[in-house]
Amino acid sequence: MADLKSIELEGDDTYVTLKVSNSEYELVRMSKNDLAILPTDNTILDEILTTGKIGNGNRIMMPNGILNKHDITRLYKKVPSRIFHINKSKYLLIKLEECEGAIPRFEE
């Protein structure tokens, strides 16, 4: 994830300096416009969505093809999310997986 290094205000313009990972740089290196900077902390992603692979109801449905393409083997039932309003567009950010590091997670 990117780290915010500095913010400079010049009139109506705001300049932001970020430290990004190599994988993030590969995503944006050819893009010069229409970039969104969004926080991904669980305190910001404060709406919980229910995920699913099949069925109906109030769920975010994820096709198996997309899950397989991104090596997502397990879909968590409740995931943090938020809708961001940027200019006149709306974006939905969902955290499907989180790096859990060395802390073991026990389930029933």
N, C-alpha and C positions, 0 to 999 in steps of 0.2 A: 504494500500500500504506500501511497505517496505521503511525504511529510512536508508540511508547510514550513518554508524557511524564512520568507519575509513578505510583507505587504507594503506597497508604496501607493500613496494617493497623490494624484496630480490633477487638480481640477475635477472634471467629471470622469476621469479615467482612473482605474485601479489596476496596479501591476502586481502580480503574484509570482513568487519564485517557489518552485517545488523541487523536492528531491524525489525522483521516481525510480522504481526498479527497472531492470532490463526488460521484463515482460510488459510493463506498462509503456515503456518507451517504444517498444515494437508496435504496440497498438496505435500510438498517436504520432509516430515519427513522420508520416506522410500527410497528416491532417493539420491544417493551419487554422481552420475555422470550425465553428459549431462543436466546441468541446464543452463538456459539463464537468464541473468539480463538485462532487457529492460526498458528504461524510458517510461512513459505513459503520460507525459505532452503534452498538445496540441501544444506547440511550437516544440516539437520533432515529433509528429504525424502530419506532415505537408502536407500530401496528402489526398485529400477528395475523398471518394468513394461513389457511389450511391448504395443504398441497394434496395432490392425488394423481394417479395414473389413469384411472377409468372412473366411470360412474357419472352421476350428476349431482347437482347441489351447489353450494356456495364454496367453490374451490378454485384454486389456480391449477389448471391441468397441465401436466408436463408430458409430452410425447416421449415414448421409449427411445426413439431414434435420436432425439436431442440429448437425452440423459446418457445414452451409450456413447455418443460422439464426444462428450465432455467427461467421460469416465466417472459419472455419478452413479454409484452402485446402490446407494440407499437414499431414499427421499424422506427427510424428516417431516413429520405430520404438521407441526406448527413451526413456521419460520418468520423471522423478523422482516419487516418491510416498511416502506413509506412511499407516498406519492409526493414528488417534488414539482413545484410550479416554477418553470424557468421561462422568462419572457411570456409568450402566449402558448407555450407547449406544456404538457404534463408528462412526467416520466415516473414509472414504477420501478423501484429498486428493491430486489428481493435477495436476501442472503440465503442461498441454498445449502451451502456447506461452510464450515468455519474450521480453520486450522486449530486443532485442539492441543498441539504441542505434546508435552510429556505428561499431561494430567490425564489419568485414565478415566473413562466414562463407563459407569456400570448401569446396565438396564435390566429390567425384570424379564 
